[in-house]
Amino acid sequence: CMALECGVYGLVAGLLSAKLVIMKDEKFNFVNIIIILIIAMIAGRVVGGLFNAIYLGIKPDASYTFKAFLNSYIVVQLPSIILQFILIPIIVTPLKKLEGNNKIEESEANE
């Protein structure tokens, strides 16, 4: 389940970071990162929840409920969600700037 969830995080974040630019000004790059992070988290958690519902739902006792989903994916993981909102923009923003500098250097080298 976690492998699917993390895979969807990476897929959605990668696709959106290549295609989605909400604020074009680089000063507000963190806004783009936060929005992409929110969408990726929701998509990953939905896929993880669906997988658990299918996997645990086929058992005879079928104990996986929506309440269990909310508890395991929201309440229990709330500290890690907050930590991701703090750390990921701090890590990604300088990497985006570095990527932009490399593109400028490559274009100058090609001229």
Biopython code that builds the backbone (N, CA, C, O; Angstrom):
import numpy as np
from Bio.PDB.StructureBuilder import StructureBuilder

atoms = [
    (1, "CYS", "N", (0.817, -1.189, 0.000)),
    (1, "CYS", "CA", (0.000, 0.000, 0.000)),
    (1, "CYS", "C", (0.865, 1.257, 0.000)),
    (1, "CYS", "O", (0.593, 2.202, -0.741)),
    (2, "MET", "N", (1.895, 1.267, 0.823)),
    (2, "MET", "CA", (2.764, 2.438, 0.914)),
    (2, "MET", "C", (3.536, 2.656, -0.379)),
    (2, "MET", "O", (3.792, 3.797, -0.764)),
    (3, "ALA", "N", (3.908, 1.577, -1.050)),
    (3, "ALA", "CA", (4.613, 1.708, -2.326)),
    (3, "ALA", "C", (3.712, 2.364, -3.373)),
    (3, "ALA", "O", (4.166, 3.223, -4.130)),
    (4, "LEU", "N", (2.457, 1.970, -3.420)),
    (4, "LEU", "CA", (1.510, 2.601, -4.349)),
    (4, "LEU", "C", (1.304, 4.066, -3.993)),
    (4, "LEU", "O", (1.307, 4.934, -4.867)),
    (5, "GLU", "N", (1.126, 4.332, -2.718)),
    (5, "GLU", "CA", (0.889, 5.705, -2.267)),
    (5, "GLU", "C", (2.079, 6.606, -2.618)),
    (5, "GLU", "O", (1.894, 7.692, -3.166)),
    (6, "CYS", "N", (3.279, 6.163, -2.307)),
    (6, "CYS", "CA", (4.473, 6.962, -2.609)),
    (6, "CYS", "C", (4.702, 7.088, -4.115)),
    (6, "CYS", "O", (5.140, 8.132, -4.598)),
    (7, "GLY", "N", (4.406, 6.029, -4.844)),
    (7, "GLY", "CA", (4.524, 6.099, -6.299)),
    (7, "GLY", "C", (3.585, 7.134, -6.896)),
    (7, "GLY", "O", (3.959, 7.864, -7.813)),
    (8, "VAL", "N", (2.365, 7.197, -6.374)),
    (8, "VAL", "CA", (1.406, 8.201, -6.857)),
    (8, "VAL", "C", (1.859, 9.595, -6.451)),
    (8, "VAL", "O", (1.714, 10.533, -7.235)),
    (9, "TYR", "N", (2.405, 9.758, -5.247)),
    (9, "TYR", "CA", (2.957, 11.058, -4.840)),
    (9, "TYR", "C", (3.971, 11.534, -5.871)),
    (9, "TYR", "O", (3.887, 12.652, -6.378)),
    (10, "GLY", "N", (4.929, 10.666, -6.171)),
    (10, "GLY", "CA", (5.991, 11.039, -7.101)),
    (10, "GLY", "C", (5.474, 11.316, -8.495)),
    (10, "GLY", "O", (5.874, 12.292, -9.128)),
    (11, "LEU", "N", (4.583, 10.460, -8.979)),
    (11, "LEU", "CA", (4.026, 10.629, -10.322)),
    (11, "LEU", "C", (3.257, 11.939, -10.442)),
    (11, "LEU", "O", (3.490, 12.719, -11.365)),
    (12, "VAL", "N", (2.349, 12.175, -9.514)),
    (12, "VAL", "CA", (1.522, 13.379, -9.567)),
    (12, "VAL", "C", (2.373, 14.637, -9.379)),
    (12, "VAL", "O", (2.204, 15.617, -10.104)),
    (13, "ALA", "N", (3.281, 14.609, -8.412)),
    (13, "ALA", "CA", (4.135, 15.780, -8.179)),
    (13, "ALA", "C", (5.025, 16.056, -9.386)),
    (13, "ALA", "O", (5.215, 17.212, -9.765)),
    (14, "GLY", "N", (5.568, 15.011, -9.987)),
    (14, "GLY", "CA", (6.408, 15.201, -11.166)),
    (14, "GLY", "C", (5.645, 15.748, -12.353)),
    (14, "GLY", "O", (6.106, 16.674, -13.019)),
    (15, "LEU", "N", (4.480, 15.181, -12.621)),
    (15, "LEU", "CA", (3.667, 15.662, -13.747)),
    (15, "LEU", "C", (3.199, 17.095, -13.520)),
    (15, "LEU", "O", (3.257, 17.922, -14.430)),
    (16, "LEU", "N", (2.739, 17.386, -12.314)),
    (16, "LEU", "CA", (2.241, 18.729, -12.033)),
    (16, "LEU", "C", (3.351, 19.767, -12.019)),
    (16, "LEU", "O", (3.141, 20.897, -12.461)),
    (17, "SER", "N", (4.520, 19.409, -11.522)),
    (17, "SER", "CA", (5.603, 20.396, -11.490)),
    (17, "SER", "C", (6.086, 20.726, -12.894)),
    (17, "SER", "O", (6.610, 21.814, -13.132)),
    (18, "ALA", "N", (5.914, 19.795, -13.821)),
    (18, "ALA", "CA", (6.302, 20.066, -15.206)),
    (18, "ALA", "C", (5.221, 20.850, -15.943)),
    (18, "ALA", "O", (5.533, 21.600, -16.868)),
    (19, "LYS", "N", (3.963, 20.692, -15.556)),
    (19, "LYS", "CA", (2.853, 21.278, -16.316)),
    (19, "LYS", "C", (2.136, 22.425, -15.619)),
    (19, "LYS", "O", (1.596, 23.304, -16.290)),
    (20, "LEU", "N", (2.116, 22.440, -14.295)),
    (20, "LEU", "CA", (1.290, 23.383, -13.551)),
    (20, "LEU", "C", (2.134, 24.523, -13.001)),
    (20, "LEU", "O", (3.034, 24.297, -12.191)),
    (21, "VAL", "N", (1.851, 25.738, -13.433)),
    (21, "VAL", "CA", (2.489, 26.923, -12.876)),
    (21, "VAL", "C", (1.372, 27.904, -12.557)),
    (21, "VAL", "O", (0.782, 28.502, -13.457)),
    (22, "ILE", "N", (1.091, 28.063, -11.288)),
    (22, "ILE", "CA", (0.000, 28.937, -10.876)),
    (22, "ILE", "C", (0.502, 30.373, -10.718)),
    (22, "ILE", "O", (-0.143, 31.318, -11.171)),
    (23, "MET", "N", (1.636, 30.521, -10.082)),
    (23, "MET", "CA", (2.239, 31.841, -9.897)),
    (23, "MET", "C", (3.551, 31.851, -10.680)),
    (23, "MET", "O", (4.480, 31.118, -10.341)),
    (24, "LYS", "N", (3.633, 32.672, -11.716)),
    (24, "LYS", "CA", (4.815, 32.680, -12.580)),
    (24, "LYS", "C", (6.016, 33.362, -11.948)),
    (24, "LYS", "O", (7.154, 33.066, -12.311)),
    (25, "ASP", "N", (5.783, 34.264, -11.013)),
    (25, "ASP", "CA", (6.870, 34.974, -10.357)),
    (25, "ASP", "C", (7.651, 34.000, -9.466)),
    (25, "ASP", "O", (7.057, 33.288, -8.657)),
    (26, "GLU", "N", (8.960, 33.970, -9.612)),
    (26, "GLU", "CA", (9.777, 33.018, -8.847)),
    (26, "GLU", "C", (9.758, 33.300, -7.349)),
    (26, "GLU", "O", (10.079, 32.423, -6.546)),
    (27, "LYS", "N", (9.382, 34.517, -6.971)),
    (27, "LYS", "CA", (9.273, 34.833, -5.544)),
    (27, "LYS", "C", (8.174, 34.005, -4.893)),
    (27, "LYS", "O", (8.226, 33.730, -3.694)),
    (28, "PHE", "N", (7.177, 33.607, -5.681)),
    (28, "PHE", "CA", (6.056, 32.836, -5.164)),
    (28, "PHE", "C", (6.129, 31.371, -5.577)),
    (28, "PHE", "O", (5.102, 30.695, -5.644)),
    (29, "ASN", "N", (7.318, 30.878, -5.852)),
    (29, "ASN", "CA", (7.503, 29.490, -6.254)),
    (29, "ASN", "C", (7.001, 28.524, -5.176)),
    (29, "ASN", "O", (6.514, 27.437, -5.488)),
    (30, "PHE", "N", (7.122, 28.929, -3.905)),
    (30, "PHE", "CA", (6.653, 28.063, -2.811)),
    (30, "PHE", "C", (5.151, 27.840, -2.876)),
    (30, "PHE", "O", (4.667, 26.802, -2.426)),
    (31, "VAL", "N", (4.393, 28.803, -3.433)),
    (31, "VAL", "CA", (2.944, 28.625, -3.579)),
    (31, "VAL", "C", (2.673, 27.470, -4.535)),
    (31, "VAL", "O", (1.823, 26.621, -4.266)),
    (32, "ASN", "N", (3.401, 27.440, -5.656)),
    (32, "ASN", "CA", (3.263, 26.329, -6.600)),
    (32, "ASN", "C", (3.604, 25.003, -5.924)),
    (32, "ASN", "O", (2.905, 24.006, -6.104)),
    (33, "ILE", "N", (4.668, 25.002, -5.156)),
    (33, "ILE", "CA", (5.104, 23.778, -4.489)),
    (33, "ILE", "C", (4.045, 23.288, -3.502)),
    (33, "ILE", "O", (3.752, 22.093, -3.452)),
    (34, "ILE", "N", (3.476, 24.193, -2.723)),
    (34, "ILE", "CA", (2.458, 23.819, -1.734)),
    (34, "ILE", "C", (1.220, 23.263, -2.434)),
    (34, "ILE", "O", (0.667, 22.251, -2.002)),
    (35, "ILE", "N", (0.782, 23.916, -3.511)),
    (35, "ILE", "CA", (-0.408, 23.448, -4.228)),
    (35, "ILE", "C", (-0.163, 22.068, -4.838)),
    (35, "ILE", "O", (-1.023, 21.191, -4.760)),
    (36, "ILE", "N", (1.005, 21.879, -5.443)),
    (36, "ILE", "CA", (1.357, 20.572, -6.010)),
    (36, "ILE", "C", (1.428, 19.524, -4.899)),
    (36, "ILE", "O", (0.978, 18.393, -5.082)),
    (37, "LEU", "N", (1.982, 19.892, -3.768)),
    (37, "LEU", "CA", (2.089, 18.975, -2.634)),
    (37, "LEU", "C", (0.709, 18.561, -2.122)),
    (37, "LEU", "O", (0.487, 17.390, -1.816)),
    (38, "ILE", "N", (-0.203, 19.502, -2.030)),
    (38, "ILE", "CA", (-1.565, 19.193, -1.572)),
    (38, "ILE", "C", (-2.238, 18.219, -2.532)),
    (38, "ILE", "O", (-2.825, 17.223, -2.107)),
    (39, "ILE", "N", (-2.149, 18.512, -3.832)),
    (39, "ILE", "CA", (-2.786, 17.640, -4.829)),
    (39, "ILE", "C", (-2.160, 16.247, -4.802)),
    (39, "ILE", "O", (-2.872, 15.244, -4.862)),
    (40, "ALA", "N", (-0.826, 16.182, -4.711)),
    (40, "ALA", "CA", (-0.140, 14.885, -4.676)),
    (40, "ALA", "C", (-0.506, 14.098, -3.417)),
    (40, "ALA", "O", (-0.706, 12.885, -3.475)),
    (41, "MET", "N", (-0.593, 14.798, -2.274)),
    (41, "MET", "CA", (-0.967, 14.113, -1.033)),
    (41, "MET", "C", (-2.387, 13.540, -1.115)),
    (41, "MET", "O", (-2.636, 12.407, -0.704)),
    (42, "ILE", "N", (-3.295, 14.329, -1.642)),
    (42, "ILE", "CA", (-4.676, 13.851, -1.762)),
    (42, "ILE", "C", (-4.738, 12.641, -2.693)),
    (42, "ILE", "O", (-5.373, 11.637, -2.372)),
    (43, "ALA", "N", (-4.075, 12.741, -3.845)),
    (43, "ALA", "CA", (-4.097, 11.629, -4.804)),
    (43, "ALA", "C", (-3.467, 10.374, -4.209)),
    (43, "ALA", "O", (-4.006, 9.277, -4.360)),
    (44, "GLY", "N", (-2.343, 10.529, -3.542)),
    (44, "GLY", "CA", (-1.661, 9.383, -2.932)),
    (44, "GLY", "C", (-2.489, 8.735, -1.849)),
    (44, "GLY", "O", (-2.565, 7.509, -1.764)),
    (45, "ARG", "N", (-3.111, 9.552, -1.020)),
    (45, "ARG", "CA", (-3.932, 9.007, 0.056)),
    (45, "ARG", "C", (-5.190, 8.324, -0.480)),
    (45, "ARG", "O", (-5.630, 7.312, 0.065)),
    (46, "VAL", "N", (-5.763, 8.872, -1.537)),
    (46, "VAL", "CA", (-6.940, 8.235, -2.148)),
    (46, "VAL", "C", (-6.560, 6.867, -2.710)),
    (46, "VAL", "O", (-7.275, 5.888, -2.498)),
    (47, "VAL", "N", (-5.443, 6.799, -3.422)),
    (47, "VAL", "CA", (-4.994, 5.512, -3.982)),
    (47, "VAL", "C", (-4.677, 4.523, -2.860)),
    (47, "VAL", "O", (-5.062, 3.356, -2.930)),
    (48, "GLY", "N", (-3.974, 4.993, -1.828)),
    (48, "GLY", "CA", (-3.680, 4.114, -0.690)),
    (48, "GLY", "C", (-4.941, 3.632, 0.001)),
    (48, "GLY", "O", (-5.043, 2.460, 0.364)),
    (49, "GLY", "N", (-5.899, 4.526, 0.185)),
    (49, "GLY", "CA", (-7.166, 4.148, 0.813)),
    (49, "GLY", "C", (-7.960, 3.173, -0.024)),
    (49, "GLY", "O", (-8.544, 2.224, 0.500)),
    (50, "LEU", "N", (-7.985, 3.407, -1.342)),
    (50, "LEU", "CA", (-8.691, 2.473, -2.235)),
    (50, "LEU", "C", (-8.039, 1.099, -2.224)),
    (50, "LEU", "O", (-8.726, 0.078, -2.194)),
    (51, "PHE", "N", (-6.708, 1.076, -2.249)),
    (51, "PHE", "CA", (-6.009, -0.206, -2.198)),
    (51, "PHE", "C", (-6.330, -0.943, -0.900)),
    (51, "PHE", "O", (-6.614, -2.141, -0.912)),
    (52, "ASN", "N", (-6.283, -0.219, 0.220)),
    (52, "ASN", "CA", (-6.614, -0.853, 1.501)),
    (52, "ASN", "C", (-8.054, -1.333, 1.529)),
    (52, "ASN", "O", (-8.343, -2.411, 2.047)),
    (53, "ALA", "N", (-8.962, -0.530, 0.970)),
    (53, "ALA", "CA", (-10.369, -0.930, 0.949)),
    (53, "ALA", "C", (-10.559, -2.199, 0.135)),
    (53, "ALA", "O", (-11.326, -3.081, 0.522)),
    (54, "ILE", "N", (-9.866, -2.293, -0.989)),
    (54, "ILE", "CA", (-9.973, -3.498, -1.819)),
    (54, "ILE", "C", (-9.301, -4.681, -1.122)),
    (54, "ILE", "O", (-9.881, -5.762, -1.018)),
    (55, "TYR", "N", (-8.080, -4.466, -0.650)),
    (55, "TYR", "CA", (-7.319, -5.542, -0.032)),
    (55, "TYR", "C", (-7.958, -6.026, 1.266)),
    (55, "TYR", "O", (-8.129, -7.228, 1.469)),
    (56, "LEU", "N", (-8.307, -5.098, 2.135)),
    (56, "LEU", "CA", (-8.888, -5.486, 3.426)),
    (56, "LEU", "C", (-10.375, -5.793, 3.308)),
    (56, "LEU", "O", (-10.938, -6.467, 4.171)),
    (57, "GLY", "N", (-11.017, -5.307, 2.251)),
    (57, "GLY", "CA", (-12.443, -5.546, 2.061)),
    (57, "GLY", "C", (-12.752, -6.955, 1.605)),
    (57, "GLY", "O", (-13.878, -7.424, 1.765)),
    (58, "ILE", "N", (-11.753, -7.651, 1.030)),
    (58, "ILE", "CA", (-12.004, -9.012, 0.568)),
    (58, "ILE", "C", (-11.874, -10.040, 1.692)),
    (58, "ILE", "O", (-12.197, -11.214, 1.512)),
    (59, "LYS", "N", (-11.405, -9.594, 2.832)),
    (59, "LYS", "CA", (-11.318, -10.494, 3.977)),
    (59, "LYS", "C", (-12.724, -10.743, 4.527)),
    (59, "LYS", "O", (-13.611, -9.904, 4.373)),
    (60, "PRO", "N", (-12.922, -11.885, 5.160)),
    (60, "PRO", "CA", (-14.259, -12.217, 5.673)),
    (60, "PRO", "C", (-14.797, -11.217, 6.705)),
    (60, "PRO", "O", (-16.000, -10.957, 6.737)),
    (61, "ASP", "N", (-13.916, -10.651, 7.552)),
    (61, "ASP", "CA", (-14.423, -9.736, 8.583)),
    (61, "ASP", "C", (-14.642, -8.326, 8.053)),
    (61, "ASP", "O", (-15.421, -7.576, 8.641)),
    (62, "ALA", "N", (-13.979, -7.934, 6.953)),
    (62, "ALA", "CA", (-14.144, -6.627, 6.300)),
    (62, "ALA", "C", (-14.191, -5.490, 7.316)),
    (62, "ALA", "O", (-15.183, -4.768, 7.413)),
    (63, "SER", "N", (-13.102, -5.344, 8.071)),
    (63, "SER", "CA", (-13.076, -4.359, 9.151)),
    (63, "SER", "C", (-12.609, -2.974, 8.713)),
    (63, "SER", "O", (-12.564, -2.064, 9.541)),
    (64, "TYR", "N", (-12.265, -2.783, 7.451)),
    (64, "TYR", "CA", (-11.766, -1.484, 6.993)),
    (64, "TYR", "C", (-12.945, -0.581, 6.649)),
    (64, "TYR", "O", (-13.676, -0.832, 5.691)),
    (65, "THR", "N", (-13.118, 0.466, 7.440)),
    (65, "THR", "CA", (-14.239, 1.388, 7.243)),
    (65, "THR", "C", (-13.702, 2.770, 6.891)),
    (65, "THR", "O", (-12.495, 3.008, 6.931)),
    (66, "PHE", "N", (-14.612, 3.675, 6.546)),
    (66, "PHE", "CA", (-14.205, 5.040, 6.244)),
    (66, "PHE", "C", (-13.588, 5.705, 7.474)),
    (66, "PHE", "O", (-12.660, 6.505, 7.351)),
    (67, "LYS", "N", (-14.096, 5.378, 8.644)),
    (67, "LYS", "CA", (-13.534, 5.905, 9.893)),
    (67, "LYS", "C", (-12.093, 5.423, 10.077)),
    (67, "LYS", "O", (-11.231, 6.185, 10.513)),
    (68, "ALA", "N", (-11.837, 4.164, 9.745)),
    (68, "ALA", "CA", (-10.476, 3.628, 9.835)),
    (68, "ALA", "C", (-9.567, 4.333, 8.829)),
    (68, "ALA", "O", (-8.404, 4.604, 9.127)),
    (69, "PHE", "N", (-10.091, 4.628, 7.646)),
    (69, "PHE", "CA", (-9.329, 5.354, 6.633)),
    (69, "PHE", "C", (-8.946, 6.739, 7.145)),
    (69, "PHE", "O", (-7.780, 7.130, 7.078)),
    (70, "LEU", "N", (-9.932, 7.482, 7.658)),
    (70, "LEU", "CA", (-9.648, 8.826, 8.166)),
    (70, "LEU", "C", (-8.653, 8.787, 9.315)),
    (70, "LEU", "O", (-7.759, 9.629, 9.396)),
    (71, "ASN", "N", (-8.804, 7.822, 10.194)),
    (71, "ASN", "CA", (-7.891, 7.709, 11.323)),
    (71, "ASN", "C", (-6.472, 7.400, 10.866)),
    (71, "ASN", "O", (-5.523, 8.034, 11.329)),
    (72, "SER", "N", (-6.315, 6.439, 9.968)),
    (72, "SER", "CA", (-4.970, 6.015, 9.581)),
    (72, "SER", "C", (-4.298, 6.971, 8.596)),
    (72, "SER", "O", (-3.073, 7.086, 8.601)),
    (73, "TYR", "N", (-5.062, 7.654, 7.762)),
    (73, "TYR", "CA", (-4.461, 8.506, 6.737)),
    (73, "TYR", "C", (-4.460, 9.987, 7.069)),
    (73, "TYR", "O", (-3.734, 10.750, 6.432)),
    (74, "ILE", "N", (-5.234, 10.413, 8.029)),
    (74, "ILE", "CA", (-5.276, 11.831, 8.377)),
    (74, "ILE", "C", (-4.778, 12.040, 9.812)),
    (74, "ILE", "O", (-3.779, 12.727, 10.027)),
    (75, "VAL", "N", (-5.463, 11.459, 10.778)),
    (75, "VAL", "CA", (-5.175, 11.725, 12.183)),
    (75, "VAL", "C", (-3.790, 11.227, 12.577)),
    (75, "VAL", "O", (-2.998, 11.977, 13.147)),
    (76, "VAL", "N", (-3.502, 9.985, 12.280)),
    (76, "VAL", "CA", (-2.225, 9.395, 12.680)),
    (76, "VAL", "C", (-1.053, 10.046, 11.936)),
    (76, "VAL", "O", (0.028, 10.214, 12.499)),
    (77, "GLN", "N", (-1.273, 10.405, 10.682)),
    (77, "GLN", "CA", (-0.193, 10.964, 9.870)),
    (77, "GLN", "C", (-0.127, 12.486, 9.902)),
    (77, "GLN", "O", (0.657, 13.073, 9.155)),
    (78, "LEU", "N", (-0.910, 13.134, 10.729)),
    (78, "LEU", "CA", (-0.924, 14.593, 10.794)),
    (78, "LEU", "C", (0.460, 15.197, 11.081)),
    (78, "LEU", "O", (0.821, 16.182, 10.435)),
    (79, "PRO", "N", (1.243, 14.658, 12.008)),
    (79, "PRO", "CA", (2.585, 15.220, 12.207)),
    (79, "PRO", "C", (3.466, 15.130, 10.951)),
    (79, "PRO", "O", (4.210, 16.064, 10.651)),
    (80, "SER", "N", (3.386, 14.021, 10.224)),
    (80, "SER", "CA", (4.201, 13.900, 9.008)),
    (80, "SER", "C", (3.676, 14.799, 7.897)),
    (80, "SER", "O", (4.459, 15.281, 7.079)),
    (81, "ILE", "N", (2.365, 15.034, 7.849)),
    (81, "ILE", "CA", (1.799, 15.962, 6.860)),
    (81, "ILE", "C", (2.333, 17.367, 7.115)),
    (81, "ILE", "O", (2.754, 18.052, 6.182)),
    (82, "ILE", "N", (2.316, 17.795, 8.370)),
    (82, "ILE", "CA", (2.821, 19.119, 8.731)),
    (82, "ILE", "C", (4.311, 19.217, 8.418)),
    (82, "ILE", "O", (4.769, 20.228, 7.886)),
    (83, "LEU", "N", (5.061, 18.180, 8.744)),
    (83, "LEU", "CA", (6.492, 18.167, 8.467)),
    (83, "LEU", "C", (6.775, 18.261, 6.967)),
    (83, "LEU", "O", (7.717, 18.941, 6.558)),
    (84, "GLN", "N", (5.975, 17.593, 6.152)),
    (84, "GLN", "CA", (6.145, 17.682, 4.697)),
    (84, "GLN", "C", (5.880, 19.096, 4.201)),
    (84, "GLN", "O", (6.597, 19.587, 3.329)),
    (85, "PHE", "N", (4.865, 19.757, 4.739)),
    (85, "PHE", "CA", (4.571, 21.133, 4.334)),
    (85, "PHE", "C", (5.691, 22.095, 4.726)),
    (85, "PHE", "O", (5.863, 23.136, 4.092)),
    (86, "ILE", "N", (6.440, 21.759, 5.748)),
    (86, "ILE", "CA", (7.562, 22.607, 6.164)),
    (86, "ILE", "C", (8.814, 22.283, 5.358)),
    (86, "ILE", "O", (9.452, 23.183, 4.813)),
    (87, "LEU", "N", (9.170, 20.998, 5.279)),
    (87, "LEU", "CA", (10.458, 20.609, 4.698)),
    (87, "LEU", "C", (10.505, 20.610, 3.173)),
    (87, "LEU", "O", (11.507, 21.027, 2.593)),
    (88, "ILE", "N", (9.460, 20.160, 2.526)),
    (88, "ILE", "CA", (9.521, 20.031, 1.063)),
    (88, "ILE", "C", (9.718, 21.373, 0.376)),
    (88, "ILE", "O", (10.562, 21.449, -0.516)),
    (89, "PRO", "N", (9.000, 22.441, 0.726)),
    (89, "PRO", "CA", (9.301, 23.729, 0.084)),
    (89, "PRO", "C", (10.722, 24.221, 0.372)),
    (89, "PRO", "O", (11.359, 24.829, -0.488)),
    (90, "ILE", "N", (11.215, 23.955, 1.585)),
    (90, "ILE", "CA", (12.579, 24.372, 1.931)),
    (90, "ILE", "C", (13.608, 23.627, 1.077)),
    (90, "ILE", "O", (14.634, 24.196, 0.705)),
    (91, "ILE", "N", (13.341, 22.367, 0.769)),
    (91, "ILE", "CA", (14.269, 21.565, -0.035)),
    (91, "ILE", "C", (14.118, 21.845, -1.522)),
    (91, "ILE", "O", (15.118, 21.961, -2.230)),
    (92, "VAL", "N", (12.889, 21.956, -2.007)),
    (92, "VAL", "CA", (12.630, 22.052, -3.442)),
    (92, "VAL", "C", (12.942, 23.436, -4.000)),
    (92, "VAL", "O", (13.416, 23.542, -5.131)),
    (93, "THR", "N", (12.690, 24.498, -3.240)),
    (93, "THR", "CA", (12.905, 25.853, -3.753)),
    (93, "THR", "C", (14.340, 26.081, -4.209)),
    (93, "THR", "O", (14.531, 26.565, -5.325)),
    (94, "PRO", "N", (15.357, 25.765, -3.418)),
    (94, "PRO", "CA", (16.729, 25.946, -3.916)),
    (94, "PRO", "C", (17.056, 25.029, -5.102)),
    (94, "PRO", "O", (17.829, 25.403, -5.984)),
    (95, "LEU", "N", (16.468, 23.833, -5.120)),
    (95, "LEU", "CA", (16.716, 22.927, -6.246)),
    (95, "LEU", "C", (16.133, 23.480, -7.540)),
    (95, "LEU", "O", (16.729, 23.328, -8.606)),
    (96, "LYS", "N", (14.964, 24.123, -7.449)),
    (96, "LYS", "CA", (14.361, 24.754, -8.629)),
    (96, "LYS", "C", (15.244, 25.894, -9.131)),
    (96, "LYS", "O", (15.422, 26.057, -10.338)),
    (97, "LYS", "N", (15.794, 26.681, -8.213)),
    (97, "LYS", "CA", (16.691, 27.772, -8.608)),
    (97, "LYS", "C", (17.950, 27.221, -9.259)),
    (97, "LYS", "O", (18.427, 27.758, -10.259)),
    (98, "LEU", "N", (18.481, 26.155, -8.695)),
    (98, "LEU", "CA", (19.666, 25.518, -9.264)),
    (98, "LEU", "C", (19.370, 24.968, -10.649)),
    (98, "LEU", "O", (20.199, 25.079, -11.552)),
    (99, "GLU", "N", (18.200, 24.380, -10.825)),
    (99, "GLU", "CA", (17.783, 23.863, -12.127)),
    (99, "GLU", "C", (17.674, 25.009, -13.139)),
    (99, "GLU", "O", (18.099, 24.869, -14.285)),
    (100, "GLY", "N", (17.107, 26.132, -12.715)),
    (100, "GLY", "CA", (16.996, 27.295, -13.601)),
    (100, "GLY", "C", (18.358, 27.839, -13.997)),
    (100, "GLY", "O", (18.550, 28.233, -15.147)),
    (101, "ASN", "N", (19.315, 27.870, -13.061)),
    (101, "ASN", "CA", (20.671, 28.332, -13.366)),
    (101, "ASN", "C", (21.356, 27.403, -14.354)),
    (101, "ASN", "O", (22.079, 27.864, -15.238)),
    (102, "ASN", "N", (21.138, 26.102, -14.215)),
    (102, "ASN", "CA", (21.734, 25.139, -15.141)),
    (102, "ASN", "C", (21.182, 25.308, -16.547)),
    (102, "ASN", "O", (21.919, 25.162, -17.521)),
    (103, "LYS", "N", (19.891, 25.615, -16.666)),
    (103, "LYS", "CA", (19.296, 25.840, -17.986)),
    (103, "LYS", "C", (19.896, 27.073, -18.642)),
    (103, "LYS", "O", (20.139, 27.076, -19.849)),
    (104, "ILE", "N", (20.138, 28.129, -17.855)),
    (104, "ILE", "CA", (20.738, 29.346, -18.394)),
    (104, "ILE", "C", (22.156, 29.057, -18.869)),
    (104, "ILE", "O", (22.543, 29.485, -19.956)),
    (105, "GLU", "N", (22.940, 28.329, -18.058)),
    (105, "GLU", "CA", (24.306, 28.000, -18.426)),
    (105, "GLU", "C", (24.353, 27.126, -19.669)),
    (105, "GLU", "O", (25.232, 27.304, -20.512)),
    (106, "GLU", "N", (23.417, 26.180, -19.801)),
    (106, "GLU", "CA", (23.373, 25.317, -20.980)),
    (106, "GLU", "C", (23.036, 26.105, -22.224)),
    (106, "GLU", "O", (23.622, 25.869, -23.280)),
    (107, "SER", "N", (22.096, 27.044, -22.122)),
    (107, "SER", "CA", (21.727, 27.837, -23.296)),
    (107, "SER", "C", (22.874, 28.753, -23.709)),
    (107, "SER", "O", (23.076, 28.976, -24.903)),
    (108, "GLU", "N", (23.641, 29.295, -22.737)),
    (108, "GLU", "CA", (24.786, 30.122, -23.062)),
    (108, "GLU", "C", (25.890, 29.285, -23.706)),
    (108, "GLU", "O", (26.579, 29.760, -24.609)),
    (109, "ALA", "N", (26.063, 28.058, -23.254)),
    (109, "ALA", "CA", (27.096, 27.185, -23.815)),
    (109, "ALA", "C", (26.737, 26.768, -25.252)),
    (109, "ALA", "O", (27.628, 26.565, -26.076)),
    (110, "ASN", "N", (25.445, 26.641, -25.551)),
    (110, "ASN", "CA", (25.024, 26.248, -26.880)),
    (110, "ASN", "C", (25.154, 27.379, -27.899)),
    (110, "ASN", "O", (25.189, 27.127, -29.103)),
    (111, "GLU", "N", (25.227, 28.619, -27.425)),
    (111, "GLU", "CA", (25.343, 29.766, -28.338)),
    (111, "GLU", "C", (26.726, 29.909, -28.783)),
    (111, "GLU", "O", (27.035, 30.815, -29.557)),
]
sb = StructureBuilder()
sb.init_structure("model")
sb.init_model(0)
sb.init_chain("A")
sb.init_seg("    ")
for serial, (resi, resn, name, xyz) in enumerate(atoms, 1):
    if name == "N":
        sb.init_residue(resn, " ", resi, " ")
    sb.init_atom(name, np.array(xyz, "f"), 0.0, 1.0, " ", f" {name:<3s}", serial, name[0])
structure = sb.get_structure()
